[in-house]
């Protein structure tokens, strides 16, 4: 495998168990990059990106309206989720767009859409095509469409059709081409069509034809080029044509020609391009040509030229584009150019540029797209741009950048590496970067550097490696490094080393691998290494090894892979392994496997990918896997998947990418995906995408605030396993079921356990009150004039109060109650008593003050009456004098009875 290919497989090791299920479409506010992403590192304040790119831009989708004045986006506009290859003004301030997309804004639109003047999608205009639209042309009330579709607007039309411009309804016009129609121009009653067809309009016509606007039939005009036609421009009786042909109109003409509109024969005009001409445009008395040529019109002209319309010779104008040109349009004396270039006229211009037609000078117009632009149209003060782009504007960032995780925009952090950065790792306030660079952070740093997280400046740490770095693991005061280097500083270290974080010097740790080390992971004082080696740590180890952190020797742990290992992830007692192997630890494992970290034995986890695995991440109790595969676990999953980490079974999550996923990273609110893709999750996203976790808010409101509780949520919920006291709010909580359980609180009834379901963006609240455990306390005293106190648990209303006579306390807190009587003249005070009140129980203190004195019952020798009937009866009996009672009952009993009866009478 080449060095360049391996960089695409730069290791991604992520161990962040936070948050929840993720959305299936990427965040539209996250900026995009214009080149491959090889590694990422996420922190709460930044997402660091490493790769081979030069710009980070706001996401705009596959087509964007730009101001002709300053190149900024114009107003709000519906974002296209794919590539746009054709744009045409509708004549009323709106636009028609065609290409390879399936939605525009929030509307489903397949390959063709109408954009209203306010930038929104025309909801009433629907004319879906079943395949790519390559060409559009408006004439009067008709929109002509070319491409490689077989149906459009619900009608069968082979690669060319005419639609009502206002309604989108397909007309009866039906030339029926047998292959792609890639360019269309209307002139009077003729539609000129170019492409790759051999039959159109009912006639044999190779790659170029003139079609009657009424019948759709091909006219007799037949230049018959021998190769594809990409562009047509009309000037009176002359038809200029660009493409891949070498003969046309009966003459040898290499890739560009002028044809008589009457006869179809080639004129003498012959610029003779040495490469494909993609576009021809008439403006300012010149024929402008763009494409893939380097000579044209008898001169060296790289990809863009102005030709004399009489002689075919190149003018003196020489803009020297650095790469292919695909589209040209003129407006108000300005020539707008789109293509794959990064420089024109000696100045930086990413994919878009503008020239003053009169002077030929490059203007200041510099929108800065993130990828190839292939379509241009102009109307009013707007240039509408389409292509493979996903973003326009933004900032220049060479190979390393940081994204704000909240806004999604690039931060000011800008280390500016002069070559690719393959791997990143963050430790504290330092970002470690490894790759192929020799300058980064404003300093000379060979392939490995430490960068300040604030400014992006390189620190004084300078290990100086002599070749590429692919893997980094900071651990304590050491950074473990893997790659293809053979020296650190002036010391030999073959492809793996340990470097002191303070001095930048290599330590004595020296496993000495005999081939590249591509992946590293740390767990329990062990460094796991993967790559291409067959010997490491003094032992034969097939591309995978466990190394002692003390001396670098290989442990007895053995789990050989039969081919390259690209990524490792250690989680608990499992080591997940990704690569290009087909056997792992003696078991059939294609691209991915899981090993016991103690024994090295292959676990039952066996998803079986049909191509390599280069990235692993753990999130919300699930394993995310990225690579070059298109099938894993027996189901179609394009380049990345969400797996059950035990069984390896793919979940229903499916947000495929159109090219490899190289790296994955997680944060508390998102899963970040990087690679070489253009489209992911059904949307254009240049190599980088943020998939937000499905989150909500959980609030717990408890009374009293001293009460404790637990909350069990989905895997990855921060509160799992934690006991909380008092109120609490969890923001960014994963969606799913939450079960609240209260803990016992002395003297209180615990609220019931409750389960609620949190939905994306929602809020659930557990309002819980511990009700006091209470009962009833009754105090029944005789006589009623007696005073007393009752001491109870904290919160008892009677504490500190003196009561007279009987009393009942309901809702009294449970616990011990002590009754104490107060002195009453002429009476003996009852004994103090303590009783325990239980939950929902009743205790009664029945207390009688007995009269004092030597021979009298009640004071004054009063005669007492005793009720002889039921309670409430008015019948009483007169008792004998106390002396007589004493004769009957004895003096003590008589005194007690006399006092008690007297008291009862008073109560009546």
C-alpha positions, 0 to 999 in steps of 0.5 A: 500500500502506498504512503498516500493510501495509508494516510487515508487510513490514519488511525482513529481511537475514541473512548468517549461514552457520552450521549445518545442515539444520533441523528441520521442527517448531518448538522446543516450549521457545521462548516465543511472542508475542501479535502480529506480528513484523516484524524479528529480530536474532540474537546468541549471547546473545539473539534480539531481536524487534520488532513489534506485541505486548504479551506474551511467553509460554511455549508451551502450545498451544491448550488449557491447564489453569489453577489456579483459585487463581493462574492458573498451569498445572497439572502437565504436560499434552499440548500441542495443536498447533492451536485448541480451541473446545470443552472438556468435563469427562469426570466423572473428572478428565479432559477432552474437547477439540474444535477445529481440531488434528491432534495432542495431545502426541505423539499424532495426534488430528484435531479431537477428543481425550480428556485423562486426569487426569494431563494425558496423551492417552488412547492408547486413545481415538481418534475422529478427525473430518475437520473442525472440532469446535465443540461438546461435551456429556457426559450419562451415558455419552455424549459428544455432538459438534457441528461441521462434520465429515462423518465421525467415529470412522470413521463417516459422521456429518454435523456431529453425533454421539454417542460412547461416552464410555469407548471413543470408539466412535460410537453409532447416534444420527444426527441428520444436520445439513446445516450447522454445529452450534456448540453443544450442551446436554443436558437429560433426554432432549433434546439442544438443538442450535444452529448454522447448519443448516436440516435436522437430526433428519430435519426442517426446523429453522433454527439451533435444534432439540431432538433425542430422545436415543434416536432422534436425531429432532427433536421438535416444538419449533421456535423457528425463529430467523432467524440463527445460534445460538451459545449455549444455557443452560437454566433449568427450562422456559426456554431462553436463546439467544444468537446473530445472529438478529433473530427467534425463537419468533415474536417480534422478539428481537435476538440474545438471547432466552428460549424456552419449553421446552414451546412453543418460543415467545419469552417476554416477556424481551427484553434486545435486544442491538445486536451478536452474543451469543456466550455465555449463562450462568446463575449467581448469579441472573443471566443473563450474556451475552458477545459483540460487543454494546455495548448490552444490557438497556437499558444501555451494556454493552461485550461483557459484561453481567449481565441480570435473568432476570425483566425482561431489564434489565442489572444495575448490574454493568458490567465494560466489557471492551475487546473481544469475549467468547466464553466464560463458566464458573462455579466456586465463586462465580467467573465466569471470562471468556474472549475477545479483550479486553486490559482489563476493569473498568479493569484489564489482563487479557489474554484471561482474567479472573475476577469474584467473582459475589457482589460483581461485583469483578474478582479477582486471577486473571490468567493472561495468555494470548497470544491470543483464548480461546474455550473454558472448562470448570471442574472441581475446582480447574482451569479448562481454557482453549482458543482461538487461544492458543499461550501463557499466563503469561510477561511483558509486553513492548511491541513489543520483546523478547529471547529467550534462545536456549538456554532459549527464555524471555524475558530481562529486557531490556525497552525498552518501546516505545510503538508498533510497532518495524519493524526491528532491527540489532545492532552490538557492544553496541548494538541499533538499533531503528527504527519508529513509536515516540516513546518507547523505552528509557525515553526520548523517541526519535522512530522511531530509537534505540540501546539497550543490550544489557544493560538495554535502556535508550536511549543518548544517541544521538538522531537524531530522525526525523519518520516511520517507519523500515523498514531499518537497516544499521550499518557501521563508524561509520555507521548507514544508515537507510531509511524514509518520513521526510523529516528527520533532526533539523533537516536534510532527508533524504528517506527515506534517510540515514546517521547517525554512530554516536557523535554521532547526527547525519546525515552529508553522505551524501544519496541523496535518494529520492523515495519510501519506502526499505524495504530496505537491504543493504551489500557492498563499499563499496556500499549497495543500496537497495530500496523504492517509489522511482523516483529515488535518488542523483541518478538514475532507478532503478526501486525498486532501486539501488546507492549509493556509500558515499562521496557517496550517488550512484547507481552505474552498476549498474542492475537496475530492478524494476517494483514494490516491493522489500521485502527484500535479501540480499547473498551473495558476488557475488549480490544476492538480491531479494524483493518484489512485482515481476514483472520484475527487471532486464528479466527475468520474475521474480515476487516473487524474483530474483537479480542479479549484483552487478557487472553487475546482470544477472538470474541464472538463479535464478528460483523464481517465487513466486505472491505477495510475498517479504518475508524472505530468510536464508542458512543452511547453504548454502541460501536461506530465503525468507518472504512471502505466497506459497503456491507457489514454484518450481512447488510448494506451499510455504505462506509460506516455503520452503528453496531451492537458492541457485543454481537456486531449486529448493525442497528437500523441507523443508516446514513451512508457515505459515498466514499471512505470514512477515515476517522470518527470522534465523539463529544457530549453532543455529537458524533463527528465523521471525517474522510474522503466523502462528498456526500453523507447522510443524504447531504453534500458534506465535503469530507467532514460532518457532524451528527448531533446526538438526540438530546433533551433535558431532564429535571428533578425537583424534590422536596425536601432538599435533603432527600436523595435519589437515583436516575437510571437512563439510557446507556451513556447517561451521565447520571447512571450509577450516581446518587443525587441530593436535592434538585438537579437538571441534566441538559444534553441528556440522551433520549430514551427511558428514564426511571427515577427512584427515591431513597429512604429518608428517616421520618418520611414516606418515599415517593413512588418510582416513576419512568418517563420517556425523553424525546429529541429536544424535549423536557421531562420533569420528575416532581417528587415530594417525600411526605412525612410519616405521621400518626395521631397523638391523643392527650386525655387529662383529668381535671381539664384545668391541668397543664402539660407539655409534650416533647416530640420529634423535630417538626412536631407542632407541640414542641415548646408549647404548654397545653391545658386539658385534653388535646389531639394532634393529627399528622404528628411526625413519627418518633418518640413523644414524652408527656410531662404534667405541670403542677396543679394546686391540690393535686398530685402530678401524674408521672412523666411518660414516653411513647413511640408513634409509628407511621399511621398509628395512634398513641394516647396519654391518659393522665389524672391528677389525684387530689392531695389532703388528709381525708377529703376527696374533692376540695370543700367536701362537695357532694358529687353526682354520678351519671347513671345512664348512657353518655349524654343522659341527664339522670344523676344520682346523689352520692353519699358524703365522702365519709360514707364512701370511705366506709364502702370502698376504703379511703384511697379508692374513695378519694380517687373515685370522688375526684374522677366522677367530679371531673367527668361531671364537669366535662358533661 
